[in-house]
Amino acid sequence: MLSELGGKLGEVVQKFQADLATIRTGRASASLVEDLKVEVYDSVMTLKEVAAITTPEPRQILVSPWDKTVLKEIEKALRTDGFSPVVDEGFLRIVLPPLTGEVREELMRKVGEQAEEARVSIRIARRKAVEKVEKAKESKEISEDEEFIQKKKIDELVERYNKRIDEISREKNGQLSIE
């Protein structure tokens, strides 16, 4: 049961890290645009499926479509998502402006909100694990001592993952405040 809980908590942390990857710091990153949905070939695909994405400079993203005929669709998707791409000889260049103090504060607030969502998911997983232990005790599958031990192990595991969420949040906020 603890390994099952550990797996669920690991998934929560991975999702949290993936969510934070989409939050811009002062540096350009392919993760800011790679999962952007683009309507091409009568279907919806992610940008990373239709183009190569590179960061040639710290504040610049370069999108090179595999098929140059989809350039307009990619440009439209980027503009819809709030970017201002420049079309340049078969590729798109996105120049990211420096972060203002106000934008940094907003992004730091967003990091905090996502951290809290991750903590809520961890609490929900903890509650389900504790309920399983209590049911096992009620059905006399485990003793009262074993119930206590299991709950203590659950709490230790949850505490370890909550600390990891805090570390990741501090690291991201540090990136936002430095650059």
C-alpha positions in Angstrom: 0.0 0.0 0.0 2.8 2.4 0.8 4.4 1.8 -2.7 1.0 2.5 -4.3 0.8 5.8 -2.3 4.4 6.6 -3.2 3.6 6.1 -6.9 0.6 8.4 -6.6 2.6 11.1 -4.8 5.4 10.8 -7.3 2.8 11.4 -10.1 1.6 14.5 -8.3 5.2 15.9 -8.1 5.8 15.1 -11.8 2.6 16.9 -12.8 3.6 19.8 -10.7 7.0 20.0 -12.3 5.5 19.8 -15.8 3.0 22.6 -14.9 5.9 24.8 -13.7 7.8 24.2 -16.9 5.2 26.1 -18.7 5.7 29.2 -16.5 8.2 31.5 -18.0 11.2 32.7 -16.2 13.6 35.3 -17.6 15.0 32.6 -20.0 13.4 31.2 -23.1 12.5 27.5 -23.0 11.0 25.1 -25.5 8.6 23.9 -22.8 6.8 27.3 -23.0 5.4 26.4 -26.4 6.0 22.7 -27.2 2.5 21.6 -26.0 0.7 24.3 -27.8 -2.2 22.9 -29.9 -2.0 23.6 -33.6 -4.7 22.8 -36.1 -3.0 21.2 -39.1 -3.9 18.5 -41.6 -7.5 18.4 -40.4 -6.5 17.5 -36.9 -5.1 19.1 -33.7 -1.4 18.4 -32.9 1.1 19.8 -30.5 3.7 22.2 -31.7 6.5 19.7 -30.9 4.9 17.2 -33.3 4.9 19.6 -36.3 8.1 21.6 -35.7 11.6 21.7 -34.2 11.8 24.1 -31.3 15.1 25.6 -30.2 16.4 28.4 -28.1 19.3 30.0 -29.9 19.5 32.9 -27.4 18.4 33.3 -23.8 15.3 35.3 -24.7 14.4 33.8 -28.0 12.6 30.7 -29.3 13.0 29.5 -32.8 10.2 27.3 -34.3 11.1 25.5 -37.6 8.2 23.6 -39.0 8.9 20.2 -40.6 6.5 21.2 -43.4 6.7 24.9 -44.3 3.1 24.9 -45.5 1.8 24.9 -41.9 3.7 28.1 -41.0 0.5 30.2 -41.0 -1.4 27.7 -38.7 1.6 27.7 -36.3 1.7 31.5 -36.3 -2.0 31.7 -35.6 -1.7 29.2 -32.7 1.2 31.2 -31.2 -0.7 34.5 -31.5 -3.8 33.0 -29.9 -1.6 31.9 -26.9 -0.3 35.4 -26.4 3.0 35.2 -28.2 4.1 37.6 -31.0 6.1 35.5 -33.5 8.0 37.0 -36.4 7.9 35.0 -39.6 11.4 34.8 -41.1 12.3 32.7 -44.1 10.4 29.5 -43.3 10.6 29.7 -39.5 9.1 31.6 -36.6 11.1 33.7 -34.1 9.6 34.5 -30.8 11.5 37.2 -28.8 10.5 37.2 -25.1 10.5 40.6 -23.4 12.3 41.0 -20.1 10.0 40.3 -17.1 8.7 43.4 -15.2 8.4 43.4 -11.5 4.6 43.1 -11.8 4.8 40.2 -14.1 7.3 38.4 -11.8 4.9 38.8 -8.9 2.1 37.4 -10.9 4.2 34.4 -12.0 5.3 33.8 -8.4 1.7 33.9 -7.3 0.9 31.3 -10.0 3.7 29.1 -8.8 2.2 29.3 -5.3 -1.3 28.4 -6.6 0.1 25.4 -8.5 2.0 24.3 -5.4 -1.1 24.5 -3.3 -3.0 22.4 -5.9 -0.2 19.8 -5.7 -0.5 19.8 -1.9 -4.3 19.3 -2.1 -3.7 16.3 -4.4 -1.2 14.9 -1.9 -3.7 15.4 1.0 -6.4 13.6 -1.0 -4.1 10.7 -1.7 -3.2 10.6 2.0 -6.8 10.6 3.1 -7.5 7.6 0.8 -4.5 5.7 2.1 -5.5 6.3 5.7 -9.1 5.2 5.0 -7.7 1.9 3.5 -5.7 1.3 6.7 -8.7 2.0 8.9 -10.9 -0.4 6.9 -8.2 -3.0 7.1 -8.2 -2.5 10.9 -12.0 -2.6 11.1 -12.1 -5.9 9.2 -9.4 -7.2 11.5 -6.8 -7.7 8.7 -4.3 -5.7 10.7 -3.8 -5.0 14.4 -4.2 -1.7 16.2 -0.4 -1.4 16.5 0.0 -2.1 12.8 -2.6 0.5 12.0 -0.6 3.0 14.0 2.6 2.1 12.3 1.0 2.3 8.8 -0.5 5.7 9.5 2.9 6.9 10.8 4.6 5.7 7.6 2.0 7.3 5.5 2.5 10.7 7.3 6.3 10.4 6.8 5.9 9.7 3.1 3.5 12.6 2.7 5.8 14.9 4.6 8.7 14.0 2.3 6.7 14.7 -0.8 5.4 18.0 0.6 9.0 19.1 1.3 9.8 18.2 -2.4 6.9 20.4 -3.6 8.3 23.3 -1.4 11.8 22.8 -2.7 10.6 22.9 -6.3 8.5 26.0 -5.6 11.4 27.8 -4.0 13.7 26.9 -6.9 11.2 28.2 -9.5 10.6 31.4 -7.5 14.3 31.9 -7.2 14.6 31.7 -11.0 11.8 34.3 -11.3 13.4 36.7 -8.8 17.0 36.4 -10.2 16.5 37.0 -13.9 
